[in-house]
Amino acid sequence: MREVYNTVQPKSEVLGLIKLIRPKQWVKNAFVIAPLLFSGEFLKLSSIYQTLFATFLFCLAASAVYIVNDLKDIEKDRAHPEKCKKRPLASGQVSPKSAIALLIVIYIALGCAWLIMPKVIYVILIYLLLNWAYTFKLKHEPVIEIFIVAFGFVLRVYAGAVALSVPVSHWMFITTLSISLYLASIKRRQELLQTGSQTRGVLAHYTVSLIDRFAEMSAVTAIVFYSLYVMQVQPKLIITIPFVMFGLFRYWFIVESLEGGESPTDVVIQDKQILMTVILWIVCCFWSLTSV
């Protein structure tokens, strides 16, 4: 029995380490690619390489944030009925020493990347500092915690622009912030409805009606600012506005009627209409920006 345990346990921990860095959540780092698309640089191989490398670095940074968060909340997660089974540290699938070792490796890799993309690493450093503050203090502050989550997506867009050394319209930044606030608000709404404040203490400060107003205001500003951006900076993209509107409408339908939306990543991957909307939006962007 001991021999079987010794051969299985390392494999289990490796799988746990993979689960710990949450590769499924890397979909969020697609925001880094936005400047490549809207700047028209996607026709240059060097620009594609720089953007993909910057995206990879942000994936590492996001994984580091997840590890720090899980290490901080390990005791709390062990007392949770679901997280005690799903989280690798809380379930015992991964030891804290292994998690810390992986975290150090990620930090070293990001440090080495400074030699290649120093400006992008500066943006990532801001992202890491912001999330450290969030993990240890600010996640307990209502409203502020929602803005911190949303600002992380703004930093992703900025990192993509820095990687290409291209300016990014102010409209794009405010649009990204608005969409991110919308998604973060919806996530908090669903958490509040499904588990109350048991899993996230800050939810005790919210009500569903309050978060609904946050989400509605963010959705409206996202549509307005995206439309203004398109009309003033990229008029060719006007055909993409209906896709943005439909995506927001569909997402809200999933939240209200299908009781989803707690995980934006799962919605994008699992809902066929949302996924098709994203694909058509990307295709229309490519077609519009490459047409004469």
N, C-alpha and C positions, 0 to 999 in steps of 0.2 A: 504493500500500500504506500509505503514511504517513497519508493521509486516512482510510482505513478504520480504522486503529489509533486515530486521534484521536477518531473517533465512537463506537467500541465501548468503549474503555477507561473513560471516565467512567461508562457504564452498568454495566460490570462492577464498578467500585468501589462504586457505589451499592448494588448487590445484595450486595456483600461487607459493606458497613456494616450492611445489614439482617440479614445472617447473623451479624455480629459481636455484635449485641445479643441474639441468640437468642430471638426472640419465641415460639418453641414452648415454651420453658421458663417463660413467663409463667403457664402453668397452675398452677404452684406457688403463685402469689400469690392463688389462690382462698381460701387460708386467711384472708386479710384479711376475707372475707365472712362467716366463721363467726359472729362476734358479732351481725351483722345478722340472721342466721337464728335463733339461739338466744335473742336478746333479744326477739324478736317485733316488732322495728322495721321489718321488711320491708314492712309495710303503709303506711308513710309515705314519700312521694316524696322529702322532704328527706333522710331517712335513707339512702335508696337512692343519692341523688346523692353524699352525703358518703362513703359506703362505696366507691362506684365510683371516686371521685376519689382516695381513699386507696389503693385497689388500683392505680390508674394510677401514682401516685407510687412505690409499691413496685416496679412493673414497671421504672420508670426507674432506681431504685436498684439493682435486680438486674442490669440491663444494664450499669450502671457497674461493678459488681463483675466481671462477665464480661470487660469491656474491660481492666480493670486486671490481671486474672489472665492474659489472653492476652498483654498487653504484657510482663508479668514472665516468662512462659514461652516467649516467641517463639523463642529459640534452641533450647530443648529440644524444642519442637513441630516445628521444622524437621528435627530429627534423627529424629523419630518416623515410622515407615512410613505411618501412616494420618493422623495429625494434620497432617502436612506438606501434605496435599491438602485436608483438610476445614476446617482453621482458616484464616480469611481472611488473618490477619497472617502466619502461617507459610507459606502458599502464595504470598504476594505479591499477592493480589487486593486487599488494602487496605494502604496504607502506614502506618507508625507515626504519621506526622504527622497523617494523616486520622483515625486512631483517637483520638489525643490531643485533636484538635479536637472530635470528637464527645463525648468524655468531658467536656471543659470545658463544652460546651453543656448536657449533662445536669446537671452540677453547678450551672450557672447556673439552669436550670429548677427544680431542687429548692430552690435558694436563694430564688427568687421565690415558690415555693409556701409558704414559711415565713410569708408575709404572709397566707395564706388558712388554712392548717392548721398553726400553729406546733407544737402538741403532737405531731402525727403526724410532722413533720419531725424532732423531737427523737428519736423512736423510730427513724426511718430513719437518723439520724446514728449512733446506737448500732450499728445494723446495719452501716453502712459501716465504722465503726471496727473492729468485730469482724472483718469480712471483710478489711480491710487487714492486721490482725494475722495472720489466717489465711493470706493469700496470701504474706506475706513471712517468716513464722516458724512459726506454729502448725500449719500443715498437715503439718509433719514430726513432730509430736508424737502418738504413738499414743494412742487413746482420746479425748484432748482434741479432736482434729480431728473425730471423729464427733459429739461433743457440740456443737461450734461449728456444724456443719451443721444439727443438729437444733434448736439454740436459735434459728437464723434463722427457723424456722417459728413458734416461740413468739412472737417479735417481730412476725411478721405478724399473728397473732391479737390481740396487744396493740394494734397499730396500728389494727386494725378497731374495737376497743373504745374506744380514745381518740378516734377520729373521730366516734363516736356519743355519747361521754361517758356510756357505760354501764359498770357493773361487770361483770367477768368472773369466773365461778366459778373457784376454785382447782382444782377437778376438771377444768375444761376445759383449763387450762394444763398440768397434769400428763398429761392424756390426749394433748394435742397433742405434748408432749415425747416420750411413749412411742411414739406412731405414727411420729414423725420419726426417733427412734433406730432403730426397726425398719427403716424404709426406707433410712436411711443405712447401717446394718449390712449389709443385703442388697446394696446397691450395692457396698460394699467387698468383700463375699464374691465377687460375680460378677467384679469386676475382678481379684481375686486368682486366681481360677480361669482366667480367659480370657487375661490378659496377665502375670500374676505381678507383680513389683515394678518392672518396666521402665518403666511409665507413671506410677507413683505410688510414690515411694520408701518412704513410710510403711508400705506393704503388707508390706514385709520383716519387720515386727515382728509380723504377724498370722499365724494359721493358720486354715484353713477351720473347724475344729472350734471354735476360740475365737469366731470371728465368729458361728457358728451359735448358740452359747450367748447371745451378745449379742442376736441377733435374736429368739430364742425368749423370753428374759426380757422384752424390750421388747413383744413381741406379747401376752404374758400380762398384763402390767401395763396395756397399752392397753385390753384387753377389761375388766379388773377396774375400772379407774378410769372408763372410759366408762359402765359399768353403774352404778357408784356415783353418778356425776354425774346420770344419768337418773333413778335412783330417789329421790335426795335433792332434786334441783333441778327437773328436768323430767319428772315421772312419765308425762306423756302420750307421751313419746318411747320408751317401753319397746318398742314394736313395731319400732324401728329397730335394736335390739341384734343380732338375727339377721343383718341386712345387714352390720353391722360385722364380725361373726365370719366370715361367708361371704367378705367381701372379703379378710380376712387369710388365710383358708384358700386361697382361689383364687390369691392372690399367691404364697403359698409353693409351690403346685402349679406355677405358671409358672416359678418359680425352680428347683425340683428336677427337674421332668419336661420342661419346654420350654426350659430353660437361658436364660431371660430374666431381667429384673429389674435389669439394670445401669442402666437409665434408667426411673425410676418414671413419668416423663411419657409415655414411649412405651407403657408397659404400660396406663396409663389410657386413652390415645387408641386404641390398636390392639386391645386385648383386649375383645371384645364383652361378655363376662360381667362383667368388672370395670366397664366403662363403664355397663352396664345396672344393676349394683348401686349405683353412685354415683347414677345418675338416680333409681332407686327410693327410695334413702335420702333424697334431697333432697325428693322428692314426699311421702314419708311424714312428713318433718319439717314441711313446709308444712301438710299436712292435719291433723296432730296439734296443731300450735300455733295453728291458726286455728279448730279445732272448739270448740264450746262444751261 
